[in-house]
Amino acid sequence: MTIDIIPGWMMNLEDEDIVFIKKFLQASGSLKEVASQYGVTYPTVRLRLDKLIQKIQISEDITNEPYVALIKRFVVSDKIDFDTAKILITEYKKHKEGN
């Protein structure tokens, strides 16, 4: 079976993210095993997984607002962190509702 359509969330991932997902699946979701394969600590792998989850969540959250879309693209490309993006979007929406 071949995949004719690649989901949008997957197209936004870097090659290294895809490799990480593959290793994670091959390790049956064991972060301890993935940490061992990469030669890093469990917390390091947990942080990477959390960032990957955030990337996927952001890429799936479609918006019609150009500013919000720009902020989300910055997060996906690691130009700003997820928490900063949440603050910027929240403040933007507050300001927009106030006008």
C-alpha positions, 0 to 999 in steps of 0.5 A: 500500500502506498500513500498518495497524500501526505498529511499537512502536519507531516509536510511541516516536519523536518527530516530529523523529526521524521527519523525521530518518529520512526525511532520512537515507533520502532521502540514501541513508544519507549522514550528510555529506548529512544534516549539510549539510541540517541545517547542522551538522557530521558528528559532530553528525549521527552523535551524533543517529543513535547516540541514535536507534539507542539509542532504537529498541534500548531500545524493542524490548527488552521486559521484565517488570520494572517498574523496568527498564521505567521506566529504559528509558522515561526513556532514550527520553524523554531524561530520563537518558542511555543509559550511566547507564541501563545502569549502573542496570539492571546494578546493579539486576540484581546486587542482585536476584540477590544477594537 
